[in-house]
């Protein structure tokens, strides 16, 4: 970023942040005017990058904006610590999917293709100087419990494999309930998520079934 401040101008810089930058709030869903109050290291790293990136819009008059995205899922994710790829791999192998919490934590799930379209909408907005330095939420806006995501993937797989729930409560270092208010990006930039969760998970599982087979 500092190099961009000194060198030739760029058309748009969209920084990928996360709903984790907000930390935990009693009021839900999260809006862009909520304070960033993270506690855990990953969440703090997102908040720091978020604040620093937006400061460049004022300091260097750069076309910078930030996207705070919901939990992404979709083809191409091989991070097996995440619920969707780990569950899909287990199901392809004929194993019961493991749930490391009690299944009740709630998240906002967004298909990766919808996330890409949000990035592009924000990038296009940076042609307007008055929109530089903004942070934009992008999510489906509907909280879904982790156990429900696992059950929907089981249904998509067609396998009779009940989840193996091993946890109790919310795991350490995790926030119990998070979802986003995406009103601003919908109204001002015309972005809408196009993929429903059931259809998105079904197609995502089909991709993992080919990869892990």
MIBABA-887801 format. One record per atom (N, C-alpha, C): atom name; x, y, z. Coordinates in Angstrom, 1 decimal. Layout:
N
> CA / X / Y / Z
...
END
This chain:
213
> N / 0.8 / -1.2 / 0.0
> CA / 0.0 / 0.0 / 0.0
> C / 0.9 / 1.3 / 0.0
> N / 1.9 / 1.3 / 0.8
> CA / 2.8 / 2.5 / 0.8
> C / 3.4 / 2.7 / -0.5
> N / 3.8 / 1.7 / -1.2
> CA / 4.4 / 1.8 / -2.5
> C / 3.4 / 2.4 / -3.5
> N / 2.1 / 2.0 / -3.4
> CA / 1.1 / 2.6 / -4.2
> C / 0.9 / 4.1 / -4.0
> N / 1.1 / 4.5 / -2.7
> CA / 0.9 / 5.9 / -2.3
> C / 2.0 / 6.8 / -3.0
> N / 3.1 / 6.2 / -3.4
> CA / 4.2 / 7.0 / -4.0
> C / 4.4 / 6.9 / -5.5
> N / 3.8 / 5.8 / -6.0
> CA / 4.0 / 5.5 / -7.4
> C / 2.8 / 5.9 / -8.3
> N / 2.7 / 5.3 / -9.5
> CA / 1.7 / 5.7 / -10.4
> C / 0.3 / 5.4 / -9.9
> N / -0.7 / 6.1 / -10.3
> CA / -2.0 / 5.9 / -9.8
> C / -2.6 / 4.6 / -10.3
> N / -3.5 / 4.1 / -9.5
> CA / -4.2 / 2.8 / -9.8
> C / -5.7 / 3.1 / -9.9
> N / -6.4 / 2.3 / -10.6
> CA / -7.9 / 2.5 / -10.8
> C / -8.7 / 2.1 / -9.6
> N / -8.4 / 1.0 / -8.9
> CA / -9.2 / 0.6 / -7.8
> C / -8.5 / -0.4 / -7.0
> N / -8.6 / -0.3 / -5.6
> CA / -8.1 / -1.2 / -4.7
> C / -9.2 / -1.7 / -3.8
> N / -9.5 / -2.9 / -3.9
> CA / -10.6 / -3.5 / -3.0
> C / -9.9 / -4.5 / -2.0
> N / -10.0 / -4.2 / -0.8
> CA / -9.3 / -5.0 / 0.3
> C / -10.3 / -5.9 / 0.9
> N / -10.0 / -7.2 / 0.9
> CA / -10.9 / -8.2 / 1.4
> C / -10.8 / -8.3 / 3.0
> N / -11.8 / -7.8 / 3.6
> CA / -11.9 / -7.9 / 5.1
> C / -13.0 / -9.0 / 5.4
> N / -13.5 / -8.9 / 6.5
> CA / -14.4 / -10.0 / 7.0
> C / -15.3 / -9.5 / 8.1
> N / -16.5 / -10.2 / 8.3
> CA / -17.3 / -9.9 / 9.4
> C / -16.6 / -10.1 / 10.7
> N / -15.5 / -10.8 / 10.7
> CA / -14.7 / -11.0 / 12.0
> C / -14.1 / -9.7 / 12.5
> N / -14.0 / -8.7 / 11.6
> CA / -13.4 / -7.5 / 12.0
> C / -14.2 / -6.8 / 13.0
> N / -15.5 / -7.0 / 13.0
> CA / -16.4 / -6.4 / 14.0
> C / -16.2 / -6.9 / 15.4
> N / -15.7 / -8.1 / 15.6
> CA / -15.7 / -8.7 / 16.9
> C / -17.1 / -9.2 / 17.3
> N / -17.4 / -9.2 / 18.5
> CA / -18.7 / -9.6 / 19.0
> C / -19.5 / -8.4 / 19.4
> N / -20.8 / -8.4 / 19.0
> CA / -21.8 / -7.3 / 19.3
> C / -23.1 / -8.0 / 19.8
> N / -23.7 / -7.3 / 20.7
> CA / -25.0 / -7.8 / 21.2
> C / -26.1 / -7.6 / 20.2
> N / -25.9 / -6.4 / 19.5
> CA / -26.9 / -6.1 / 18.4
> C / -26.6 / -6.7 / 17.1
> N / -27.6 / -7.3 / 16.5
> CA / -27.4 / -8.0 / 15.2
> C / -28.5 / -7.6 / 14.3
> N / -28.3 / -7.6 / 12.9
> CA / -27.0 / -7.9 / 12.2
> C / -26.0 / -6.7 / 12.3
> N / -24.8 / -7.0 / 11.9
> CA / -23.7 / -6.0 / 11.9
> C / -24.0 / -5.0 / 10.8
> N / -23.9 / -3.7 / 11.1
> CA / -23.9 / -2.6 / 10.1
> C / -22.5 / -2.0 / 10.0
> N / -22.3 / -1.3 / 8.9
> CA / -21.0 / -0.8 / 8.7
> C / -20.6 / 0.3 / 9.7
> N / -21.6 / 0.9 / 10.4
> CA / -21.2 / 1.9 / 11.3
> C / -21.0 / 1.4 / 12.7
> N / -21.0 / 0.0 / 12.9
> CA / -20.6 / -0.6 / 14.1
> C / -19.1 / -0.4 / 14.4
> N / -18.8 / -0.3 / 15.7
> CA / -17.3 / -0.3 / 16.0
> C / -16.7 / -1.6 / 15.7
> N / -15.4 / -1.5 / 15.3
> CA / -14.6 / -2.7 / 15.1
> C / -13.9 / -3.0 / 16.5
> N / -14.3 / -4.1 / 17.1
> CA / -13.9 / -4.4 / 18.5
> C / -13.5 / -5.9 / 18.6
> N / -12.6 / -6.3 / 17.8
> CA / -12.1 / -7.7 / 17.8
> C / -11.3 / -8.0 / 19.0
> N / -11.3 / -9.3 / 19.4
> CA / -10.5 / -9.8 / 20.5
> C / -9.4 / -10.8 / 20.0
> N / -9.9 / -11.7 / 19.2
> CA / -9.0 / -12.9 / 18.8
> C / -8.0 / -12.5 / 17.7
> N / -6.9 / -13.1 / 17.6
> CA / -5.8 / -12.7 / 16.7
> C / -6.3 / -12.5 / 15.3
> N / -7.0 / -13.6 / 14.7
> CA / -7.4 / -13.5 / 13.3
> C / -8.3 / -12.3 / 13.1
> N / -9.3 / -12.1 / 14.1
> CA / -10.2 / -11.0 / 13.9
> C / -9.5 / -9.6 / 14.0
> N / -8.5 / -9.5 / 14.9
> CA / -7.7 / -8.3 / 15.0
> C / -7.0 / -8.0 / 13.8
> N / -6.4 / -9.0 / 13.1
> CA / -5.7 / -8.8 / 11.9
> C / -6.6 / -8.3 / 10.8
> N / -7.8 / -8.7 / 10.7
> CA / -8.7 / -8.2 / 9.8
> C / -9.1 / -6.8 / 10.0
> N / -9.3 / -6.4 / 11.3
> CA / -9.7 / -5.1 / 11.6
> C / -8.5 / -4.1 / 11.3
> N / -7.3 / -4.5 / 11.7
> CA / -6.1 / -3.7 / 11.4
> C / -6.0 / -3.4 / 9.9
> N / -6.1 / -4.4 / 9.1
> CA / -5.9 / -4.3 / 7.6
> C / -7.1 / -3.4 / 7.1
> N / -8.2 / -3.5 / 7.6
> CA / -9.4 / -2.8 / 7.3
> C / -9.2 / -1.3 / 7.5
> N / -8.7 / -0.9 / 8.7
> CA / -8.5 / 0.5 / 9.1
> C / -7.4 / 1.1 / 8.3
> N / -6.3 / 0.4 / 8.2
> CA / -5.1 / 0.9 / 7.5
> C / -5.4 / 1.1 / 6.0
> N / -6.1 / 0.2 / 5.4
> CA / -6.4 / 0.3 / 4.0
> C / -7.3 / 1.5 / 3.7
> N / -8.3 / 1.7 / 4.6
> CA / -9.2 / 2.9 / 4.3
> C / -8.5 / 4.2 / 4.6
> N / -7.5 / 4.2 / 5.5
> CA / -6.7 / 5.4 / 5.8
> C / -6.0 / 5.9 / 4.5
> N / -5.7 / 5.0 / 3.6
> CA / -5.0 / 5.5 / 2.4
> C / -5.9 / 6.2 / 1.4
> N / -7.2 / 6.1 / 1.6
> CA / -8.1 / 6.8 / 0.7
> C / -8.0 / 8.3 / 1.1
> N / -7.9 / 8.6 / 2.4
> CA / -7.7 / 10.0 / 2.8
> C / -6.3 / 10.5 / 2.7
> N / -5.3 / 9.7 / 3.1
> CA / -4.0 / 10.2 / 3.2
> C / -3.4 / 10.4 / 1.8
> N / -3.6 / 9.4 / 0.9
> CA / -3.0 / 9.5 / -0.5
> C / -4.1 / 9.7 / -1.6
> N / -5.3 / 9.9 / -1.2
> CA / -6.4 / 10.0 / -2.2
> C / -6.4 / 8.9 / -3.2
> N / -6.2 / 7.7 / -2.6
> CA / -6.2 / 6.5 / -3.5
> C / -7.7 / 5.9 / -3.5
> N / -8.0 / 5.3 / -4.7
> CA / -9.3 / 4.7 / -4.8
> C / -9.4 / 3.3 / -4.1
> N / -9.6 / 3.4 / -2.7
> CA / -9.5 / 2.2 / -1.9
> C / -10.9 / 2.1 / -1.2
> N / -11.3 / 0.8 / -1.1
> CA / -12.5 / 0.5 / -0.4
> C / -12.3 / -0.9 / 0.2
> N / -13.1 / -1.3 / 1.2
> CA / -13.0 / -2.5 / 1.9
> C / -14.3 / -3.3 / 1.8
> N / -14.2 / -4.6 / 1.6
> CA / -15.4 / -5.5 / 1.7
> C / -15.3 / -6.3 / 2.9
> N / -16.4 / -6.3 / 3.7
> CA / -16.5 / -7.1 / 4.9
> C / -17.5 / -8.2 / 4.6
> N / -17.0 / -9.4 / 4.3
> CA / -17.8 / -10.5 / 3.8
> C / -18.2 / -11.4 / 4.9
> N / -19.3 / -12.1 / 4.6
> CA / -19.8 / -13.2 / 5.4
> C / -18.9 / -14.4 / 5.2
> N / -19.2 / -15.5 / 5.8
> CA / -18.5 / -16.8 / 5.7
> C / -18.6 / -17.3 / 4.2
> N / -17.5 / -17.4 / 3.6
> CA / -17.6 / -17.9 / 2.2
> C / -17.5 / -19.4 / 2.1
> N / -18.2 / -19.9 / 1.1
> CA / -18.1 / -21.3 / 0.8
> C / -18.2 / -21.5 / -0.7
> N / -17.8 / -22.6 / -1.2
> CA / -17.9 / -22.9 / -2.7
> C / -16.8 / -23.7 / -3.2
> N / -16.8 / -24.1 / -4.4
> CA / -15.7 / -24.9 / -5.0
> C / -14.3 / -24.2 / -4.8
> N / -13.3 / -25.1 / -4.7
> CA / -11.9 / -24.6 / -4.6
> C / -11.4 / -24.3 / -3.2
> N / -12.2 / -24.5 / -2.2
> CA / -11.8 / -24.3 / -0.8
> C / -11.2 / -25.6 / -0.3
> N / -9.9 / -25.7 / 0.0
> CA / -9.3 / -26.9 / 0.5
> C / -8.9 / -26.7 / 2.0
> N / -9.4 / -25.7 / 2.6
> CA / -9.1 / -25.5 / 4.1
> C / -10.0 / -26.4 / 4.9
> N / -9.5 / -27.5 / 5.3
> CA / -10.3 / -28.5 / 5.9
> C / -10.6 / -28.2 / 7.4
> N / -10.2 / -27.1 / 7.9
> CA / -10.6 / -26.7 / 9.2
> C / -12.0 / -25.9 / 9.1
> N / -12.5 / -25.7 / 7.9
> CA / -13.7 / -25.0 / 7.7
> C / -14.8 / -26.1 / 7.5
> N / -16.0 / -25.7 / 7.9
> CA / -17.1 / -26.6 / 8.0
> C / -17.6 / -27.3 / 6.7
> N / -17.6 / -26.5 / 5.6
> CA / -18.1 / -27.0 / 4.4
> C / -17.1 / -28.0 / 3.7
> N / -15.9 / -27.6 / 3.5
> CA / -15.0 / -28.6 / 2.9
> C / -14.8 / -29.9 / 3.8
> N / -14.7 / -29.7 / 5.1
> CA / -14.5 / -30.8 / 6.0
> C / -15.7 / -31.8 / 5.9
> N / -16.9 / -31.2 / 6.0
> CA / -18.1 / -32.0 / 5.9
> C / -18.2 / -32.7 / 4.6
> N / -17.9 / -32.0 / 3.5
> CA / -18.0 / -32.6 / 2.2
> C / -17.0 / -33.8 / 2.0
> N / -15.8 / -33.6 / 2.5
> CA / -14.8 / -34.7 / 2.4
> C / -15.3 / -35.9 / 3.2
> N / -15.8 / -35.7 / 4.4
> CA / -16.2 / -36.8 / 5.2
> C / -17.4 / -37.6 / 4.5
> N / -18.3 / -36.8 / 3.9
> CA / -19.4 / -37.5 / 3.2
> C / -19.0 / -38.3 / 2.0
> N / -18.0 / -37.7 / 1.2
> CA / -17.5 / -38.4 / 0.1
> C / -16.9 / -39.7 / 0.5
> N / -16.2 / -39.7 / 1.6
> CA / -15.5 / -40.9 / 2.1
> C / -16.5 / -41.9 / 2.8
> N / -17.7 / -41.5 / 2.9
> CA / -18.7 / -42.3 / 3.6
> C / -18.5 / -42.3 / 5.2
> N / -18.0 / -41.2 / 5.7
> CA / -17.8 / -41.0 / 7.1
> C / -18.8 / -40.0 / 7.7
> N / -19.1 / -40.1 / 8.9
> CA / -20.0 / -39.1 / 9.6
> C / -19.3 / -37.8 / 9.7
> N / -19.9 / -36.7 / 9.3
> CA / -19.2 / -35.4 / 9.4
> C / -19.1 / -35.0 / 10.9
> N / -18.0 / -34.5 / 11.3
> CA / -17.8 / -34.1 / 12.7
> C / -18.1 / -32.6 / 12.8
> N / -18.9 / -32.3 / 13.9
> CA / -19.2 / -31.0 / 14.3
> C / -18.5 / -30.7 / 15.6
> N / -17.6 / -29.7 / 15.6
> CA / -16.7 / -29.5 / 16.8
> C / -17.4 / -28.6 / 17.8
> N / -18.5 / -28.0 / 17.5
> CA / -19.2 / -27.2 / 18.5
> C / -20.5 / -28.1 / 18.8
> N / -21.5 / -27.5 / 19.5
> CA / -22.7 / -28.2 / 19.7
> C / -23.7 / -28.0 / 18.5
> N / -23.2 / -27.3 / 17.4
> CA / -23.9 / -27.1 / 16.2
> C / -24.8 / -25.8 / 16.2
> N / -24.9 / -25.2 / 17.4
> CA / -25.8 / -24.0 / 17.4
> C / -25.2 / -22.7 / 17.0
> N / -23.9 / -22.5 / 16.9
> CA / -23.4 / -21.2 / 16.5
> C / -23.9 / -20.8 / 15.1
> N / -24.3 / -19.6 / 14.9
> CA / -24.9 / -19.1 / 13.7
> C / -24.0 / -18.2 / 12.9
> N / -24.0 / -18.4 / 11.5
> CA / -23.2 / -17.6 / 10.6
> C / -24.0 / -17.3 / 9.4
> N / -23.5 / -16.3 / 8.7
> CA / -24.0 / -15.8 / 7.4
> C / -23.2 / -16.4 / 6.3
> N / -23.8 / -17.3 / 5.4
> CA / -23.0 / -18.0 / 4.4
> C / -23.2 / -17.4 / 3.1
> N / -22.1 / -17.1 / 2.4
> CA / -22.1 / -16.5 / 1.1
> C / -21.3 / -17.3 / 0.1
> N / -21.9 / -17.6 / -1.1
> CA / -21.2 / -18.4 / -2.1
> C / -20.1 / -17.5 / -2.7
> N / -19.0 / -18.2 / -3.0
> CA / -17.8 / -17.5 / -3.5
> C / -18.1 / -16.7 / -4.8
> N / -18.9 / -17.2 / -5.6
> CA / -19.2 / -16.4 / -6.9
> C / -20.0 / -15.1 / -6.6
> N / -20.8 / -15.1 / -5.6
> CA / -21.5 / -13.9 / -5.2
> C / -20.5 / -12.9 / -4.5
> N / -19.5 / -13.5 / -3.8
> CA / -18.4 / -12.6 / -3.2
> C / -17.6 / -11.9 / -4.3
> N / -17.3 / -12.7 / -5.4
> CA / -16.6 / -12.1 / -6.5
> C / -17.4 / -10.9 / -7.1
> N / -18.7 / -11.1 / -7.3
> CA / -19.5 / -10.1 / -7.8
> C / -19.6 / -8.9 / -6.9
> N / -19.5 / -9.1 / -5.6
> CA / -19.5 / -8.0 / -4.7
> C / -18.2 / -7.2 / -4.8
> N / -17.0 / -7.9 / -4.9
> CA / -15.8 / -7.3 / -5.2
> C / -15.8 / -6.4 / -6.4
> N / -16.4 / -6.9 / -7.5
> CA / -16.4 / -6.2 / -8.7
> C / -17.3 / -4.9 / -8.6
> N / -18.4 / -5.1 / -7.9
> CA / -19.3 / -3.9 / -7.7
> C / -18.6 / -2.8 / -6.9
> N / -17.9 / -3.2 / -5.9
> CA / -17.2 / -2.2 / -5.1
> C / -16.0 / -1.6 / -5.9
> N / -15.3 / -2.4 / -6.7
> CA / -14.3 / -1.9 / -7.6
> C / -14.8 / -0.8 / -8.6
> N / -16.0 / -1.1 / -9.2
> CA / -16.6 / -0.2 / -10.1
> C / -17.0 / 1.1 / -9.4
> N / -17.4 / 1.0 / -8.1
> CA / -17.8 / 2.2 / -7.4
> C / -16.7 / 3.2 / -7.2
> N / -15.5 / 2.7 / -7.2
> CA / -14.3 / 3.6 / -6.9
> C / -14.0 / 4.6 / -8.0
> N / -14.7 / 4.6 / -9.1
> CA / -14.7 / 5.6 / -10.1
> C / -15.3 / 6.9 / -9.5
> N / -16.1 / 6.8 / -8.5
> CA / -16.8 / 7.9 / -7.8
> C / -16.0 / 8.3 / -6.6
> N / -15.3 / 9.4 / -6.6
> CA / -14.4 / 9.8 / -5.4
> C / -15.1 / 9.8 / -4.1
> N / -16.4 / 10.1 / -4.1
> CA / -17.2 / 10.2 / -2.8
> C / -17.4 / 8.9 / -2.2
> N / -17.1 / 7.8 / -2.9
> CA / -17.3 / 6.5 / -2.3
> C / -16.0 / 5.8 / -1.9
> N / -14.9 / 6.5 / -2.1
> CA / -13.6 / 6.0 / -1.7
> C / -13.5 / 6.0 / -0.2
> N / -12.8 / 5.0 / 0.3
> CA / -12.6 / 4.9 / 1.8
> C / -13.8 / 4.2 / 2.5
> N / -14.8 / 3.7 / 1.7
> CA / -15.9 / 3.1 / 2.4
> C / -15.6 / 1.6 / 2.7
> N / -16.4 / 1.2 / 3.7
> CA / -16.4 / -0.3 / 4.0
> C / -17.8 / -0.8 / 3.6
> N / -17.9 / -1.9 / 3.0
> CA / -19.2 / -2.5 / 2.5
> C / -19.4 / -3.9 / 3.0
> N / -20.5 / -4.1 / 3.7
> CA / -20.9 / -5.5 / 4.1
> C / -21.4 / -6.2 / 2.9
> N / -21.1 / -7.5 / 2.8
> CA / -21.7 / -8.3 / 1.7
> C / -22.0 / -9.7 / 2.3
> N / -23.2 / -10.0 / 2.4
> CA / -23.6 / -11.4 / 3.0
> C / -25.0 / -11.7 / 2.5
> N / -25.5 / -12.9 / 2.8
> CA / -26.8 / -13.3 / 2.5
> C / -27.9 / -12.7 / 3.5
> N / -27.4 / -12.3 / 4.6
> CA / -28.3 / -11.6 / 5.6
> C / -29.2 / -12.5 / 6.4
> N / -28.9 / -13.8 / 6.3
> CA / -29.7 / -14.8 / 7.0
> C / -28.9 / -15.7 / 7.9
> N / -29.0 / -15.7 / 9.2
> CA / -28.2 / -16.5 / 10.0
> C / -28.6 / -18.0 / 9.9
> N / -27.6 / -18.8 / 9.8
> CA / -27.9 / -20.3 / 9.6
> C / -27.0 / -21.0 / 10.7
> N / -27.5 / -21.9 / 11.4
> CA / -26.8 / -22.7 / 12.4
> C / -25.8 / -23.6 / 11.7
> N / -24.7 / -23.9 / 12.3
> CA / -23.7 / -24.8 / 11.7
> C / -24.3 / -26.1 / 11.5
> N / -25.1 / -26.6 / 12.4
> CA / -25.6 / -28.0 / 12.3
> C / -26.6 / -28.0 / 11.1
> N / -27.2 / -26.9 / 10.8
> CA / -28.1 / -26.9 / 9.6
> C / -27.4 / -26.9 / 8.3
> N / -26.2 / -26.3 / 8.3
> CA / -25.4 / -26.4 / 7.1
> C / -24.9 / -27.8 / 6.9
> N / -24.5 / -28.5 / 7.9
> CA / -24.1 / -29.9 / 7.8
> C / -25.2 / -30.7 / 7.4
> N / -26.4 / -30.5 / 7.9
> CA / -27.6 / -31.3 / 7.5
> C / -27.9 / -31.1 / 6.0
> N / -27.8 / -29.9 / 5.6
> CA / -28.1 / -29.6 / 4.2
> C / -27.1 / -30.2 / 3.2
> N / -25.8 / -30.3 / 3.7
> CA / -24.8 / -31.0 / 2.9
> C / -25.1 / -32.5 / 2.9
> N / -25.5 / -33.0 / 4.0
> CA / -25.9 / -34.5 / 4.0
> C / -27.0 / -34.7 / 3.0
> N / -28.0 / -33.9 / 3.0
> CA / -29.1 / -34.0 / 2.1
> C / -28.6 / -34.0 / 0.6
> N / -27.7 / -33.0 / 0.4
> CA / -27.1 / -32.9 / -1.0
> C / -26.4 / -34.1 / -1.4
> N / -25.7 / -34.8 / -0.4
> CA / -24.9 / -36.0 / -0.7
> C / -25.7 / -37.2 / -1.0
> N / -27.0 / -37.2 / -0.4
> CA / -27.8 / -38.4 / -0.6
> C / -27.4 / -39.5 / 0.4
> N / -26.5 / -39.3 / 1.3
> CA / -26.0 / -40.3 / 2.2
> C / -26.8 / -40.3 / 3.5
> N / -26.9 / -41.4 / 4.1
> CA / -27.5 / -41.6 / 5.4
> C / -26.5 / -41.6 / 6.5
> N / -25.9 / -40.4 / 6.8
> CA / -24.8 / -40.3 / 7.7
> C / -25.1 / -39.2 / 8.7
> N / -25.6 / -39.4 / 9.8
> CA / -25.9 / -38.3 / 10.8
> C / -24.6 / -37.6 / 11.3
> N / -24.7 / -36.4 / 11.6
> CA / -23.5 / -35.7 / 12.1
> C / -23.0 / -36.2 / 13.4
> N / -21.7 / -36.2 / 13.6
> CA / -21.1 / -36.6 / 14.8
> C / -20.8 / -35.3 / 15.6
> N / -21.7 / -34.9 / 16.5
> CA / -21.6 / -33.7 / 17.3
> C / -20.7 / -33.9 / 18.5
> N / -19.6 / -33.3 / 18.5
> CA / -18.6 / -33.6 / 19.6
> C / -18.4 / -32.4 / 20.6
> N / -18.9 / -31.3 / 20.2
> CA / -18.6 / -30.1 / 21.1
> C / -19.8 / -29.8 / 22.0
> N / -19.5 / -28.8 / 22.8
> CA / -20.6 / -28.2 / 23.7
> C / -20.4 / -26.7 / 23.7
> N / -21.4 / -26.0 / 23.4
> CA / -21.3 / -24.5 / 23.3
> C / -20.5 / -24.0 / 22.1
> N / -20.0 / -22.8 / 22.3
> CA / -19.2 / -22.2 / 21.2
> C / -17.7 / -22.5 / 21.4
> N / -17.0 / -23.0 / 20.4
> CA / -15.5 / -23.3 / 20.6
> C / -14.7 / -22.0 / 21.0
> N / -13.7 / -22.2 / 21.8
> CA / -12.8 / -21.1 / 22.2
> C / -12.3 / -20.4 / 21.0
> N / -12.3 / -19.1 / 21.0
> CA / -11.8 / -18.3 / 19.9
> C / -12.8 / -18.0 / 18.9
> N / -14.1 / -18.4 / 19.1
> CA / -15.1 / -18.2 / 18.1
> C / -16.2 / -17.4 / 18.7
> N / -16.9 / -16.7 / 17.8
> CA / -18.1 / -15.8 / 18.2
> C / -19.3 / -16.6 / 17.9
> N / -20.3 / -16.6 / 18.8
> CA / -21.4 / -17.4 / 18.8
> C / -22.4 / -17.1 / 17.6
> N / -22.7 / -15.8 / 17.4
> CA / -23.6 / -15.4 / 16.4
> C / -23.1 / -14.2 / 15.6
> N / -23.1 / -14.4 / 14.3
> CA / -22.7 / -13.3 / 13.4
> C / -23.4 / -13.3 / 12.1
> N / -24.0 / -12.2 / 11.7
> CA / -24.4 / -12.0 / 10.4
> C / -24.5 / -10.5 / 10.0
> N / -24.6 / -10.2 / 8.7
> CA / -24.4 / -8.9 / 8.2
> C / -25.6 / -8.2 / 7.7
> N / -25.7 / -7.0 / 7.9
> CA / -26.7 / -6.1 / 7.2
> C / -26.1 / -5.6 / 5.9
> N / -26.5 / -6.1 / 4.8
> CA / -25.9 / -5.7 / 3.5
> C / -26.8 / -4.6 / 2.7
> N / -27.6 / -3.9 / 3.5
> CA / -28.5 / -2.9 / 2.9
> C / -27.8 / -1.9 / 2.0
> N / -26.6 / -1.4 / 2.5
> CA / -25.9 / -0.4 / 1.8
> C / -25.5 / -0.8 / 0.4
> N / -24.8 / -2.0 / 0.3
> CA / -24.3 / -2.4 / -1.0
> C / -25.5 / -2.8 / -2.0
> N / -26.6 / -3.2 / -1.4
> CA / -27.7 / -3.5 / -2.3
> C / -28.3 / -2.2 / -2.8
> N / -28.5 / -1.3 / -2.0
> CA / -29.2 / 0.0 / -2.4
> C / -28.3 / 0.9 / -3.2
> N / -27.0 / 1.0 / -2.8
> CA / -26.2 / 2.0 / -3.5
> C / -25.4 / 1.4 / -4.7
> N / -25.1 / 0.1 / -4.7
> CA / -24.3 / -0.4 / -5.7
> C / -25.1 / -1.5 / -6.5
> N / -26.3 / -1.8 / -6.1
> CA / -27.1 / -2.8 / -6.9
> C / -26.7 / -4.2 / -6.8
> N / -25.8 / -4.6 / -5.8
> CA / -25.4 / -6.0 / -5.7
> C / -26.4 / -6.8 / -4.9
> N / -26.7 / -8.0 / -5.3
> CA / -27.5 / -8.9 / -4.6
> C / -26.9 / -10.3 / -4.7
> N / -26.9 / -11.1 / -3.7
> CA / -26.5 / -12.5 / -3.8
> C / -27.5 / -13.3 / -4.7
> N / -27.0 / -14.0 / -5.6
> CA / -27.9 / -14.7 / -6.6
> C / -28.1 / -16.2 / -6.3
> N / -27.2 / -16.7 / -5.4
> CA / -27.2 / -18.2 / -5.2
> C / -27.8 / -18.5 / -3.8
> N / -28.9 / -19.2 / -3.8
> CA / -29.5 / -19.6 / -2.5
> C / -28.6 / -20.7 / -1.8
> N / -28.8 / -20.9 / -0.5
> CA / -27.9 / -21.8 / 0.2
> C / -28.0 / -23.2 / -0.2
> N / -29.3 / -23.7 / -0.4
> CA / -29.4 / -25.1 / -0.8
> C / -28.8 / -25.4 / -2.2
> N / -29.1 / -24.5 / -3.1
> CA / -28.5 / -24.7 / -4.5
> C / -27.0 / -24.6 / -4.4
> N / -26.5 / -23.6 / -3.7
> CA / -25.1 / -23.4 / -3.6
> C / -24.4 / -24.6 / -3.0
> N / -24.9 / -25.1 / -1.9
> CA / -24.3 / -26.2 / -1.2
> C / -24.4 / -27.5 / -2.1
> N / -25.5 / -27.7 / -2.8
> CA / -25.6 / -28.8 / -3.6
> C / -24.6 / -28.9 / -4.7
> N / -24.4 / -27.7 / -5.4
> CA / -23.4 / -27.7 / -6.4
> C / -21.9 / -27.7 / -5.9
> N / -21.8 / -27.1 / -4.7
> CA / -20.5 / -27.2 / -4.0
> C / -20.1 / -28.7 / -3.7
> N / -21.1 / -29.4 / -3.1
> CA / -20.9 / -30.8 / -2.8
> C / -20.5 / -31.6 / -4.1
> N / -21.2 / -31.3 / -5.1
> CA / -20.9 / -32.1 / -6.4
> C / -19.5 / -31.8 / -6.8
> N / -19.0 / -30.6 / -6.6
> CA / -17.6 / -30.4 / -7.0
> C / -16.6 / -31.2 / -6.1
> N / -16.9 / -31.2 / -4.7
> CA / -16.0 / -31.9 / -3.8
> C / -16.1 / -33.4 / -4.1
> N / -17.3 / -33.9 / -4.5
> CA / -17.5 / -35.3 / -4.8
> C / -16.6 / -35.7 / -6.0
> N / -16.4 / -34.8 / -6.9
> CA / -15.5 / -35.1 / -8.0
> C / -14.0 / -35.1 / -7.6
> N / -13.7 / -34.1 / -6.7
> CA / -12.3 / -33.9 / -6.3
> C / -11.8 / -34.9 / -5.4
> N / -12.7 / -35.3 / -4.4
> CA / -12.3 / -36.2 / -3.3
> C / -12.6 / -37.7 / -3.7
> N / -13.2 / -37.9 / -4.8
> CA / -13.5 / -39.3 / -5.1
> C / -12.3 / -40.2 / -5.3
END
